[in-house]
């Protein structure tokens, strides 16, 4: 069922489910309103299991109807065991949620998939966004799939690999001499001038809901059980808060039982307004990003305060990960699990290590770590180890191998 009402998270004013991202009364964020009595009657484990192997198996819990072209995803990514990583950090069990296997190799395909479906319902023909890289990839790809126009605005510091992964889809791109927050301000201003679907502005109420499907999939893939903890990166804070909301919605419908998992978040030290606010028990204050983790470089996170509240409600925490640890953490993940995650994954593994070192998680815990993007888009922090050059001679090769 596609929702027909949005409600302000702050003052609870209600609005029709159109392209509107904030409350006209108090400027608070809007969220979809679901008929929970109806959902309790119709949504079952069996009805979900009968759905497609994409995020649209949870269509009843999303604010958009499924598009016709859903066979290629996004969603339903693998949840795999990483026993060597668990041993390295001193945790009982670590499971990796491999969202870098989505169509454009990041979790952003989830949120864009939901937002693009809503744009189609509303008859809007242009998808647009401000992006630190991954979102632009997802917007351009989804627009190409649907025959839509795409416009992506990004900081001029975005990694070239991410720019290529946007340009290949043929959309329009604009590099801004400034930060992501400057880009965000520009598209907010632009959204008042043109009738486009700005996925993270006027469609944010729908877009953010796509992140819930990570929680839904984790619970279902664990046999309708809940993990003890989930570790996630934090940029705007939306992913972190929506994962919590997803687990709570499954509990509300009786699809899972028990206590919701503790949520642990990570930010790179050079852009850690949410982590510092959590540590100091105060509201989030904007910062100017200076970090190697460009995909998390949001200095004024829209859902920062909600993220700190979510961490406390779940009995979790949010950690600032040293900049110099991000690359080594990417290598640790790759070297123990065979998974090459981007800089955000280096931050997430850093949060995992910090939580373990603090005794927050341990030998009796089953922990899910989110890998939200591929390291092939952010290889700059990994030291290339070029092998010894030899002649095409087996004796020289045997000598190099130390078995001559």
N, C-alpha and C positions, 0 to 999 in steps of 0.2 A: 504494500500500500504506500502510495506517495503522499507525504504529509501535506496538509493545506494550511497549517498555522505555524508561525514562529513566535517565540516568547522571549522577552528580555531576561537575561540571567540576573540582572540587578533589580529592576523595578517590577518585573513580571507583566509589563504591558504586552499585548498580543497584536500580531500583524498578519496579513495574508502572506502565504509562502511565495513571495516574488523575489526578485533580485535585490535584496536589501541586507546589508551586513551589520547595521547598528540601529539601536533604538532611537527614534526621533525625539523621545522625551528626555532620556538621560544619557544617551550615547553608549549605553551598555551593549555587550555582544548579544546577538540573537541566536536561539537554538530551536531546532524543530520540536514540535509537540506531537507525541505519539499517543495512540489510543491503547493504553496498557491493558485495559480489560479485554479488548478484542484480541490483542496479541497473546494474552494468557490463554485464550480459548483456541487459538489457531496455530501458534508456533510451538513445535515440539522437536525433540531430537530427530525424530523420523522425518519430519517435513524438511528440516535443514539438510539432513543426509541425502535426501532425494534431489537436492538442488545441484546446479552445475559446480564443477570444481574450480570456481573463481569466487571472488568476494560476493558475487551476486547470489550465492546460496543463502545469504543473510538479507535478501532484498526486503523482507518484511520489517527489518530493523534499520532500514536506511531511508533517507528522505527523497530518493529518486527511484523511478522505475527502471528496471534493467534495459539497456539498449539491445538492439538486435544482434550486434557483433560482440558477443561476450566470450566466445570460445578461446580466445587468446589471452584471457586474463583481464585485469590483474588479480592478484591474490592467490590463495591456497598454495603458498610457498612452503618449502620443506622446513620441518623442525627436526634437527639432527643432533645426536649426542656428540659431545666433545670431551671425552674422558681425560685426554692428556692436558687440556687446558684446565679442567677441574682440578687435576692433581697439582698443576703448576701454581694455582692460586689458593689451594687448600679448601676447596668446596666439594661437598658430597657428589653432586651431579650438576653438570652444565649442559644445557641444550641451546643450540643456536637457531634462531629464527632467521632464515636466509631470504630476507626481502630484497637482497641485491639480485635475485633471480627473476624479479618482475620484468615486464617488457623493456623498460628503459633503465633497468638495473638499479632501482631505488624504490623505497616505500612510497614515494610521491605518486607513483602510478595509481595507488589506491585512492588518494584524495582527489586527484584529477579525474579519475574514472567516474566518481560520484558527482563531482561538480559539472563535468561535461554532459552527463546524462540529464542533470537539471537544466543546463543551458539549452539542450535540445528540447526539453519539455516547454521551456519558456520561449522558444523560437528565436534564440539569440545565435548569431552566426559567426561571432569572433570570440576566441578564447584568448585571454591575456593575463599576464602576471608580472610581479617583480620576483626575481629569483636569485639565489646564490649558486645556481647551477642545476641541481637535480630537478627542481620544479619546472624550470624552463624546458628541460629534456622531455618531461612527461606531458607538458602542455602542447609542445610542438608536435609530438608523436600522436597524441590523441586527436588533435585538430586534423592532422594529415589523414588519420584513419577515417574520420567523419566528414572529410571534405570541407572543413572549416578554415577560416583564416586564423593565424596565431600571431601574437605580438608578445615578445619577451624583453623585459628591461632588466639589466643585471649590472652589478658593479664591474668596473674595468679590471678588477683584480681576480676575477673568476678564472679557474684553471682552464688552459686551452683545450684539454680533453673534454671538459664539460661543454665548452662552446661548440666544439665539433659535433658533439652528441645532440645539440640543439639545431645547428645549422643544416645538418643532413636532411631534416624533415621539410625544409623549404620555407620556414616561417620568417617573420620579420624580427630583427634583433637590434637592440640599442644598448650600447655600453655607456654607462654613466660614470663620470669622473667623481666618484664618491663611494659611500658605503651602501650596504643593503638598505639601511634605514632611509637614506636619501632616495633610493629607488622606490621604496614603499610610499614615501611622501608623494612622489611624482605620480604614482598610479592612483593614489587616493584623489589627487587633484584631477587627474585625467578621467576618473570614473564619473565625475560630475559633468563632463563635457561630451562623452560618447556613450552610445548604448551597446556596450560590450559586456561579456561575461568575464569579469576580473575574478579569477578563481579564489584568490586570497583577500578579496575586498568585498564586493557586493554578493559573491556566492560563498563567502566564508562559512556561513551557517550550515551549508550543505557539505562543502569541501571537507571541513574538519571531521565530519561524521565518518569519513572513509577510514580514519585511523582506528576506529573502534574494532574494525574487522580483524586487526592483529590479535586483539584479546580474544575475540570469538574463535579464531582459528587455533590459537594456542590451547584453549580449553578443550575444543573438539579433538584436536590432534593428541591430546593427553588422555583420551578416552573419557571426556566429559569430567575431567578433574582439574583442579587449580594448582599451579606451581606454588612454591613457597615464596619466591621472589622473582621480579622481572627487572632487568637493567636496561635503561634506554638513554639515548642522547637527548639533550634539551637545547632547542634553539628558540622558537617562539613560545614553547611550552604546550602547544596544542596536542602534539603526539602523546606526550607524557600524561596529560589529563584525560584524553580520550581513551587511552588504554584502561585506565582506572574505571572510567564510565562504562566501557564495554564489559568488564568483569562484573560490575555491579548490575548491569542490565540482564546478563545471563543468570545471576543469582535471583534477581527479582522475578524472573519468569520460571524459576525452579529448574532450569536446565543444568545447573551445577549446584553443589552444596559446599558448605564449609566457608572458612574465612578467605576473603580476597587476598591476593598476594601482596607482600610488601613491595613498594616501588622505589627503586634507586635510580637517580638521574645523574648524568655527567655533563659538565661543560668544560671547555678548555679554559685555562687560567686567563688567557688574554681576552676572553669575552665571557665572563662568568657572573653576570648580574643576578641570576636566579640562585646560583650556588652561594654567593656571598650574602644575599638576602636571607636565605635559609639558615646559614651559619649564624647570622647576627639577629635572627628573629625579628625582621623588619620588612617593610614593603620594598619591592624591587625598585632600584634606581637605575636609570639608563646609563650606559657606558659607551665609549667609542671603541669598537672592536680592533684588536691587534693580535690576531691569532692565525696559526697555520691551519686550523680547522674552519675553512671558509664556509662550508655548508652550515655551520652552527653560528656564524658571525652575525647575530642579530642583537644589537645593543639595547634596543627598546622592545623587549618581548611582550607581545600582546597578552599572552596568558601566563606571564611570569608569576604573578601573585597567586593565581589559581594553581600553578604547579607547586609552589611551596606549600600551599594548603593541602594539596593532594598527597605530597610526600608525608606530611604529618598525619593525615587521616589514615594512611596505609601503614603507619609505623615504619616508614622508610627514611630516606635521606637523599640529599643532592650534594655532589662533590665537585670541587674545582680540580681539574687534572692538570698537572704541570705541562707546559708547552713542550718541553724537551722529552716528555714521556710518550707523546702521541705516536710518533714514528715507531719507537721500540714496541709499543703496545700493538700496533698493526702487525709488526713482525712476529710478536708472540702469538697472536691469533693465527697467523698464517702457518707458523712453524709447528704449532701444536694441533691444528685442526684441518689444515689444508684449505682454509677459507681466507681470501684476500679481501678484506673490508677497507673502506675508505677512511679518511681521517676521523669521521664521526665514530666509526667502529673503534678506532684507537682511543677515543675519549670514553666510549662505553666500556671497553675492557679496563681502562683506567679506573672507572667507577666501580667495576666489579672487584678489582684488586683493592681499592680503598675500603669497600664495604667488608671484604674478607679480613683485611688488616685490622679493621676496627672491631672485629668480632660480631658484626651485624649479620653476617651469613657464615655458615660453617659446614661441618662434615655431615650434618643431618638434613641439609637443605637441597631441594631441587630448584635450580635457578635457570631462568630463560634469559638469554642475552640477545638483544636485537642487533642484527647486522643490516643496517638500513640502506647501505649503498656499496658499490663495488670499488675496490682499490685501484682498478684500472683507470678510474677517472681522476685519482689523486695519487699518482705514483711518486711525486716529488720528494716525499719524506723517506722513501725506502732507498737505501744505499745499493746501487747496482754492483754486484760482485761479478766482474767479467772473468771468465775462466782463462787459464793459461793457454796461449796459442802454441800449437804444435804442428809439425808436418803430418802428412797422412801416412804415418808409419806406426805400426803396432808396437814396436819395441819402445819407441818414445812415449807412446800412450801408457804402456805397462810401467815404464819408469815413473811417469807422472802419477800414476795410481799407487805407486809404492809396492807393486807386486812383481817387479822385474827380478 
